[in-house]
Amino acid sequence: MMEEEEGAEEQQRFSYRQRLKAAVHYTVGCLCEEVASDKDMPFSKQTIAAISEVTFRQCENFAKDLEMFARHAKRSTINTEDVKLLARRSNSLLKYITEINENLAQFNLERKAKKKKKSEDENKDAVEPGEAGVVEIEN
């Protein structure tokens, strides 16, 4: 029974990996078509397959490196600092990632400030039961 479960799990991982590879292959094919039309230089199917395979393997390496960076920092979650560390050899990529990260951080700060202000405004507008005027009706 245990071996059957392990076999099913292995099959599921293999299937998932194949779907990921197919998605990468499709995306690479679309990008190659775009470049081919811009540069008037077609790509062979073998070239697209080779680029897809290299891309997939590089992504696997990136994933392993990111996991190791987080683990080294005694974290279980990968964060932007890990991604920046991964991109450190490409100045343009590192600059781009840093800019995006700063923009996201600024956006999050602004959103938090708006949320806090809205919450404070709602608290001011809400009438406390003890403060509400009591109206008595005389019979």
KEKE-3310 file (N, C-alpha, C; in steps of 0.2 Angstrom, whole numbers, plus 5000, padded with zeros to 4 digits):
npx = (5004:5010:5020:5012:5006:5018:5022:5011:5012:5025:5022:5013:5021:5030:5020:5016:5029:5031:5020:5024:5036:5030:5023:5034:5040:5030:5029:5042:5042:5032:5039:5050:5044:5040:5052:5057:5048:5051:5065:5065:5070:5069:5066:5072:5063:5070:5079:5071:5066:5078:5082:5071:5073:5085:5081:5072:5080:5088:5079:5076:5088:5089:5078:5083:5094:5088:5081:5091:5097:5088:5086:5099:5099:5091:5077:5061:5054:5056:5062:5063:5076:5083:5081:5087:5100:5102:5102:5113:5124:5120:5120:5110:5098:5098:5096:5084:5076:5077:5072:5058:5055:5057:5047:5035:5036:5034:5021:5014:5016:5009:4996:4994:4994:4983:4973:4974:4971:4957:4952:4953:4945:4933:4931:4930:4918:4909:4896:4898:4890:4888:4889:4879:4864:4850:4834:4818:4802:4787:4772)
npy = (4994:5006:5008:5010:5022:5030:5028:5034:5047:5050:5049:5060:5071:5070:5072:5085:5092:5090:5097:5110:5111:5111:5123:5132:5130:5134:5147:5152:5149:5158:5170:5168:5169:5182:5189:5184:5189:5203:5204:5198:5185:5169:5155:5139:5124:5115:5124:5132:5122:5119:5131:5132:5121:5124:5136:5131:5122:5132:5139:5130:5129:5142:5142:5132:5139:5151:5145:5140:5152:5158:5148:5148:5160:5157:5156:5152:5156:5163:5179:5196:5200:5189:5186:5198:5195:5183:5190:5197:5197:5202:5218:5227:5219:5218:5231:5234:5225:5230:5243:5240:5233:5244:5252:5244:5244:5257:5259:5250:5256:5268:5263:5257:5268:5275:5266:5266:5279:5279:5270:5277:5288:5282:5278:5290:5295:5286:5284:5283:5272:5277:5290:5294:5304:5302:5300:5303:5297:5304:5299)
npz = (5000:5004:4995:4983:4986:4986:4973:4966:4970:4965:4952:4951:4953:4942:4932:4935:4933:4920:4915:4919:4911:4898:4899:4900:4888:4879:4881:4879:4865:4860:4863:4855:4843:4843:4843:4831:4821:4823:4820:4808:4807:4808:4820:4823:4826:4834:4840:4848:4856:4863:4869:4878:4886:4892:4899:4908:4916:4921:4929:4938:4945:4950:4958:4968:4973:4978:4988:4996:5000:5008:5018:5023:5030:5040:5038:5032:5022:5006:5002:4995:4997:4995:4982:4976:4980:4972:4959:4959:4950:4938:4934:4928:4930:4944:4947:4942:4949:4962:4960:4957:4969:4978:4974:4976:4990:4994:4989:4997:5009:5008:5006:5018:5026:5021:5025:5038:5041:5036:5045:5057:5055:5053:5066:5073:5068:5072:5084:5101:5112:5125:5123:5116:5114:5125:5121:5129:5128:5132:5140)
capx = (5000:5014:5023:5007:5005:5024:5022:5006:5015:5030:5018:5010:5027:5032:5015:5017:5035:5029:5016:5028:5040:5026:5022:5040:5041:5025:5031:5048:5040:5029:5044:5054:5040:5040:5059:5058:5045:5054:5071:5065:5075:5065:5070:5070:5059:5076:5082:5066:5067:5085:5081:5066:5076:5090:5077:5069:5085:5091:5074:5077:5094:5087:5074:5087:5098:5084:5079:5097:5098:5083:5088:5106:5097:5087:5070:5058:5051:5060:5060:5066:5083:5086:5080:5092:5106:5102:5103:5119:5129:5118:5118:5104:5093:5098:5094:5077:5072:5078:5067:5052:5054:5056:5040:5030:5036:5031:5014:5011:5016:5004:4990:4993:4992:4976:4969:4974:4967:4950:4950:4953:4939:4927:4930:4927:4911:4905:4894:4898:4883:4887:4889:4872:4859:4845:4827:4813:4795:4782:4765)
capy = (5000:5012:5009:5012:5029:5033:5028:5039:5054:5051:5051:5067:5076:5070:5076:5093:5094:5090:5103:5116:5111:5113:5130:5136:5129:5138:5154:5153:5149:5164:5175:5168:5171:5189:5191:5182:5194:5210:5204:5194:5179:5163:5151:5132:5120:5112:5130:5134:5117:5120:5137:5130:5116:5128:5140:5127:5120:5138:5141:5125:5131:5148:5140:5129:5144:5155:5141:5140:5158:5158:5143:5151:5166:5154:5158:5146:5160:5167:5186:5200:5200:5183:5188:5202:5191:5179:5194:5202:5197:5206:5225:5229:5215:5220:5238:5233:5222:5235:5248:5237:5232:5250:5255:5240:5246:5264:5258:5247:5261:5273:5259:5256:5275:5276:5261:5268:5285:5277:5267:5283:5292:5278:5278:5297:5296:5281:5286:5278:5271:5281:5297:5296:5307:5298:5303:5299:5299:5305:5297)
capz = (5000:5005:4988:4978:4987:4984:4966:4964:4972:4960:4945:4951:4953:4935:4928:4936:4930:4912:4913:4919:4905:4893:4899:4898:4880:4875:4882:4875:4858:4859:4863:4849:4837:4843:4841:4824:4817:4824:4817:4802:4808:4811:4825:4821:4832:4839:4844:4853:4862:4867:4873:4883:4891:4896:4903:4913:4920:4925:4934:4943:4948:4953:4964:4973:4976:4983:4994:5000:5003:5014:5023:5026:5034:5045:5036:5028:5016:5001:5001:4990:4998:4992:4974:4975:4980:4966:4953:4960:4945:4933:4937:4926:4933:4951:4948:4940:4955:4967:4959:4958:4976:4982:4972:4980:4997:4994:4988:5003:5015:5006:5007:5025:5029:5019:5029:5045:5041:5036:5052:5062:5053:5055:5074:5075:5066:5076:5090:5106:5116:5131:5121:5112:5118:5126:5120:5132:5126:5138:5138)
cpx = (5004:5018:5019:5007:5012:5024:5017:5009:5020:5027:5015:5015:5029:5027:5016:5023:5034:5025:5020:5033:5036:5024:5028:5041:5036:5027:5037:5047:5037:5034:5049:5051:5040:5046:5060:5054:5048:5061:5071:5070:5071:5070:5067:5067:5065:5079:5077:5066:5073:5084:5076:5069:5081:5087:5075:5074:5088:5086:5075:5083:5093:5083:5078:5091:5094:5082:5085:5098:5094:5085:5095:5104:5092:5079:5067:5054:5056:5058:5064:5073:5086:5086:5086:5099:5107:5104:5109:5124:5127:5116:5112:5098:5092:5095:5086:5073:5072:5072:5060:5050:5053:5049:5034:5030:5033:5023:5011:5011:5010:4997:4989:4991:4985:4971:4968:4970:4959:4948:4949:4946:4933:4926:4928:4920:4906:4903:4894:4892:4882:4887:4882:4867:4853:4838:4822:4806:4791:4775:4760)
cpy = (5006:5013:5011:5020:5033:5034:5033:5046:5055:5053:5058:5072:5076:5073:5083:5096:5095:5096:5110:5117:5114:5120:5134:5135:5133:5145:5156:5153:5155:5170:5175:5170:5179:5192:5190:5187:5201:5210:5201:5189:5174:5159:5144:5129:5118:5118:5132:5128:5117:5125:5135:5126:5120:5133:5136:5125:5126:5140:5136:5127:5137:5146:5137:5134:5149:5151:5141:5146:5159:5154:5146:5157:5164:5156:5152:5150:5164:5174:5190:5201:5194:5183:5192:5199:5187:5183:5198:5202:5201:5213:5228:5226:5217:5227:5238:5230:5226:5240:5246:5236:5239:5253:5251:5242:5252:5263:5255:5252:5266:5269:5258:5263:5276:5272:5264:5275:5284:5274:5272:5287:5289:5278:5285:5297:5291:5284:5281:5278:5276:5288:5299:5299:5303:5302:5299:5302:5299:5303:5301)
cpz = (5000:4998:4983:4979:4985:4976:4963:4965:4967:4953:4945:4950:4946:4931:4929:4933:4923:4911:4914:4913:4899:4893:4897:4890:4876:4875:4878:4867:4856:4859:4857:4843:4837:4840:4833:4819:4818:4820:4810:4802:4812:4815:4823:4827:4837:4843:4849:4858:4866:4871:4879:4888:4895:4901:4909:4918:4924:4930:4939:4948:4953:4959:4970:4977:4980:4989:4999:5004:5009:5020:5027:5031:5039:5044:5032:5022:5012:5001:4996:4991:4995:4984:4972:4975:4974:4960:4954:4954:4939:4935:4935:4929:4940:4952:4947:4946:4961:4966:4960:4966:4980:4980:4976:4987:4998:4993:4994:5009:5014:5008:5014:5028:5027:5024:5036:5046:5041:5042:5057:5061:5055:5063:5076:5074:5069:5082:5096:5110:5122:5130:5118:5117:5119:5126:5124:5129:5132:5135:5140)
residu = (MET:MET:GLU:GLU:GLU:GLU:GLY:ALA:GLU:GLU:GLN:GLN:ARG:PHE:SER:TYR:ARG:GLN:ARG:LEU:LYS:ALA:ALA:VAL:HIS:TYR:THR:VAL:GLY:CYS:LEU:CYS:GLU:GLU:VAL:ALA:SER:ASP:LYS:ASP:MET:PRO:PHE:SER:LYS:GLN:THR:ILE:ALA:ALA:ILE:SER:GLU:VAL:THR:PHE:ARG:GLN:CYS:GLU:ASN:PHE:ALA:LYS:ASP:LEU:GLU:MET:PHE:ALA:ARG:HIS:ALA:LYS:ARG:SER:THR:ILE:ASN:THR:GLU:ASP:VAL:LYS:LEU:LEU:ALA:ARG:ARG:SER:ASN:SER:LEU:LEU:LYS:TYR:ILE:THR:GLU:ILE:ASN:GLU:ASN:LEU:ALA:GLN:PHE:ASN:LEU:GLU:ARG:LYS:ALA:LYS:LYS:LYS:LYS:LYS:SER:GLU:ASP:GLU:ASN:LYS:ASP:ALA:VAL:GLU:PRO:GLY:GLU:ALA:GLY:VAL:VAL:GLU:ILE:GLU:ASN)
# end
